[in-house]
Amino acid sequence: MDADDNGIRFVLDGEVIKARGVPPTTTLLQYLRDTLGRTGTKEGCAEGDCGACTVVLGELEGEKIAYRAVNSCIRFLPTVDGKEVVTVESLSRNDAPLHPVQQAMVDHHASQCGFCSPGFVMALFDVYLNQPGARRAQIMDALAGNLCRCTGYRPIIEAGCRLNDYAAPASWSQTDAQDESRKQRLRALQRTDSLRLNGDASFHAPRSLDELAQNYLRHPDALLLAGGTDIGLWVTKQLRALPSLIYLGEVTELKRINETNATLEIGAAVCLADAYAALVVHYPMLDELYRRFASPPIRNSGTLCGNLANGSPIGDSMPILIALGAILKLRRGTETRALALEDLYLGYQEKALQPGEFVEAVSVPLPMQGRIVASYKISKRVDQDISAVCGAYVLDIDNGHIIAARIAYGGMAATPKRAVQTETMLTGQAWSPSSIEAALPGIAQDFAPLSDMRASAAYRLKVAQNLLKRLYLEHAESTTLCRVEKVCGVSS
């Protein structure tokens, strides 16, 4: 039996849906609305920004089902094969009482025109399942990917804060979501062979790293698909016809995070949410960058390595990983090689990859004593906005002197790039305001930024310099304390 005989299969409200003969670039939103009549899921922006299209996907992870909110408008239908789809209609069916999330929205007058309300409900449903007892700050973070044109945020946030005021529902409580019958339905859908649609030249979801490598080597013109948070827009906004797709999301080896004594290795299919969560454990100062990186539904679909391989000059992941000295593991057929992340980018959208070669993983060095690490994002909005400038700083301080400096910026050039001249001007100098001030002209030597709708060249240059000053102001006291402890033998 061919692996595509049953088409795309997923669970919806306890029923296995079989989608046959569907073009691989059909979005989940299109299929839900046009084929299944699930019109509660809306299309607003068609690019994963407004959240009106939010649904929740359930995926087996070990002995549990992991439920995550995602944007259905840019999620290609074949990527939900073997998963469970939950829409706003799923929460209360056949005249059953409203789900607590829905009832809270009603009771707190959290729906105005109503167009965006289903997306807010599903974002809060993710919170209900995964963060019971969430507080206001967590609710606001969870809703960062949802826009209300009626400016009704206060009652929506209030509804989110009161979810636990209601009794557990008969369906879709935290316990019901992990019911054994749900798990069994998903287990029955798991494939042993690869999913292929419309032959080898259309969509292929390999099951192993070796299969992926060999297939991509044979078809180097194919497009590698991970979360689709960028590629999806090529279809929905640019109306492009895509080449053959090779999907990374079913390759078990690429979904792992491995930690050694010195590095954290993150596979190419690890979503941004899991990747950043692992990074923040070791680098808690990156928590703000993580929370401001796109939105929860985007982070639940997109991957860290996909962001790196994309190579956008305003990608927020690259500057800090370049500054930390991250190393890519590249694979081509049976061969692998290591490449410093900073050496991947040759020019705008030009990368040092051979035909058939792909990013298998990224290795990030773990923290070292005496090292300062920081990254700052400057944008017009706090949530879900593209950076005008993103600065990243890794400085090693010893005995009051800068013994090593790695500084990188995004938004300042055609690629994310190190500030080599600035680093040179800082290295060996005292950790002091005068040294920082003396190094500021180096940024103007390192970069000639452009002007666009996000910021002018002069603004970008001034901001990049001011962020270096901010680094010193935030860390001067802590490094002074470290020097006192080292000299006096004081333990903290």
C-alpha positions, -999 to +999 in steps of 0.1 A: +000+000+000+013+034-009+017+059+020-007+083+004-036+059-002-055+073+028-046+109+020-042+134+048-057+121+080-065+140+112-089+139+141-117+165+145-143+161+173-135+124+176-139+117+139-110+108+116-111+132+087-096+119+054-086+146+029-078+131-005-067+149-037-060+181-019-032+203-032-004+203-007-004+241-003-040+241+007-041+258+041-058+243+071-080+274+072-092+269+036-100+232+043-119+240+075-140+267+060-145+256+024-147+218+028-158+212+064-179+243+068-161+253+100-167+290+094-161+300+130-124+300+121-119+334+103-095+348+078-083+383+087-048+390+075-038+357+059-003+360+072-005+349+109-007+383+124-043+390+135-051+356+152-087+354+138-077+320+123-064+305+156-071+268+162-055+244+186-035+214+174-030+183+195+001+161+188+013+130+206+045+136+226+054+105+244+024+095+266+007+129+265-010+150+239+006+184+235-020+210+226-008+243+210-025+273+194-015+278+158-025+301+129-045+280+105-042+306+077-006+298+069-005+261+081-005+238+051-030+210+055-005+180+050+014+192+081-016+183+104-015+147+093-017+124+124-027+153+147-059+165+163-076+197+152-097+217+177-118+246+164-141+270+182-171+248+173-154+219+190-157+234+225-195+233+227-214+209+204-249+197+201-265+224+223-241+216+252-234+243+277-207+268+266-171+259+275-157+279+304-136+300+280-167+308+259-188+315+290-162+338+304-161+358+272-199+362+274-201+370+311-174+397+308-188+413+277-156+404+258-170+403+223-178+434+204-182+430+166-174+394+171-152+388+141-120+382+161-137+365+190-133+328+179-095+334+176-094+349+211-114+320+224-089+295+210-059+314+223-075+314+257-084+277+253-046+270+249-041+288+282-070+269+298-053+235+289-017+244+295-016+272+321-044+267+347-045+296+371-027+319+346-023+355+358-029+387+339+007+389+325+005+354+312-029+361+296-015+392+279+014+372+266-009+345+253-031+371+235-001+388+218-010+372+185-047+383+185-059+417+174-093+432+182-103+460+158-129+472+183-102+478+210-120+455+234-089+442+252-098+450+288-128+427+290-111+400+270-081+400+294-106+400+323-123+370+308-090+352+305-082+360+342-115+344+354-114+310+336-111+291+368-143+306+382-162+280+363-168+243+369-149+219+347-168+211+315-178+175+305-158+179+273-125+196+269-115+199+306-078+195+313-085+158+322-107+151+292-080+165+269-057+137+280-084+110+278-070+076+267-095+074+239-081+106+224-046+092+226-056+059+211-072+076+181-040+096+174-018+064+179-039+047+152-031+075+128+007+074+132+024+063+100+053+039+096+059+050+060+064+085+047+034+106+036+037+114-001+011+135-020+008+137-058+040+117-062+075+124-053+075+159-068+048+175-047+049+168-010+071+144+010+073+140+047+103+117+054+103+098+086+141+096+092+171+119+089+187+096+064+156+095+042+154+133+043+191+138+034+189+113+005+156+128-009+169+163-007+202+153-024+182+138-053+159+169-054+180+199-044+154+222-061+127+211-036+117+235-009+123+225+027+093+231+049+094+233+087+068+256+104+058+274+072+054+307+090+073+324+062+067+300+033+029+301+040+029+338+031+044+330-003+011+313-011-014+334+008+000+368+001+023+365-029+002+338-047+033+319-057+033+284-071+058+265-049+081+237-061+081+203-045+079+204-007+099+183+017+085+185+052+109+182+082+082+179+109+080+141+109+118+135+113+122+124+149+160+131+150+153+168+141+128+172+170+153+167+198+171+191+222+203+176+235+224+192+263+260+184+271+284+200+296+292+228+271+265+231+245+228+230+239+220+214+205+186+222+190+173+202+161+159+217+129+123+207+136+122+220+172+096+248+173+105+282+185+085+279+217+104+248+228+138+261+215+136+294+233+122+278+265+154+256+266+176+287+259+159+308+286+167+281+312+204+289+307+200+325+296+171+340+316+180+374+303+166+364+269+131+359+282+119+393+270+133+386+235+115+352+236+082+368+246+085+395+219+095+371+192+063+370+170+034+355+189+026+322+206+008+307+176+038+316+154+063+303+179+043+271+182+047+264+144+079+281+134+113+266+141+145+282+154+166+266+127+141+277+101+145+312+113+183+309+110+182+292+076+158+319+063+185+345+070+163+375+071+183+407+080+157+415+107+154+379+122+156+383+160+172+349+167+204+355+147+221+384+165+222+367+199+232+333+185+260+349+164+272+368+195+272+336+215+292+318+188+266+293+177+276+265+153+254+250+127+255+213+119+250+210+082+240+178+064+244+168+027+236+132+018+257+112+043+282+140+049+281+165+077+301+196+085+302+224+111+298+261+102+298+291+124+263+308+122+279+341+113+296+324+082+263+312+068+252+346+055+271+358+024+247+385+013+210+393+013+191+360+011+225+344+000+237+315+021+268+293+022+249+261+015+257+236-012+229+221-034+211+195-013+226+207+019+205+217+049+207+228+085+204+197+108+208+215+141+224+245+159+247+242+189+247+270+214+275+274+240+263+273+276+270+302+300+304+309+313+314+326+346+322+363+342+303+366+309+277+393+302+250+383+278+222+406+266+199+412+236+176+441+230+149+445+205+137+480+193+104+481+174+074+503+170+052+479+190+061+458+220+043+427+208+046+409+175+065+435+155+095+435+132+126+449+147+141+482+135+173+472+154+181+441+174+214+442+193+232+413+209+261+415+233+285+389+248+313+403+268+338+385+290+349+406+320+379+398+342+395+420+368+376+450+356+387+446+320+369+434+288+390+404+277+367+394+249+337+410+231+313+396+205+286+421+193+260+415+166+231+435+151+201+428+130+184+454+110+216+473+103+228+455+072+217+431+044+224+403+068+227+399+106+263+409+112+290+412+138+303+447+148+340+437+144+354+472+147+335+479+178+346+446+193+382+455+186+379+489+202+364+473+234+387+443+238+414+449+264+398+481+277+386+488+312+349+480+318+340+516+322+318+544+308+347+560+290+356+528+272+320+524+260+319+560+248+352+556+230+338+525+211+306+541+199+322+555+167+331+519+158+294+511+152+294+537+124+324+521+109+308+486+111+275+495+096+259+518+070+222+512+077+194+520+053+162+539+058+128+523+054+093+524+069+105+511+102+133+535+109+157+560+093+194+552+089+203+579+114+179+565+139+192+530+136+228+541+141+219+562+172+198+533+186+226+508+180+250+531+199+226+537+227+220+500+232+257+496+239+254+523+265+224+505+279+244+473+282+269+490+304+243+508+326+225+476+332+255+455+341+280+479+356+269+473+392+268+435+389+303+433+374+316+457+401+301+434+428+318+404+411+352+422+414+346+429+450+337+393+458+368+381+439+391+404+458+376+401+492+365+364+491+329+373+498+304+347+488+270+357+477 
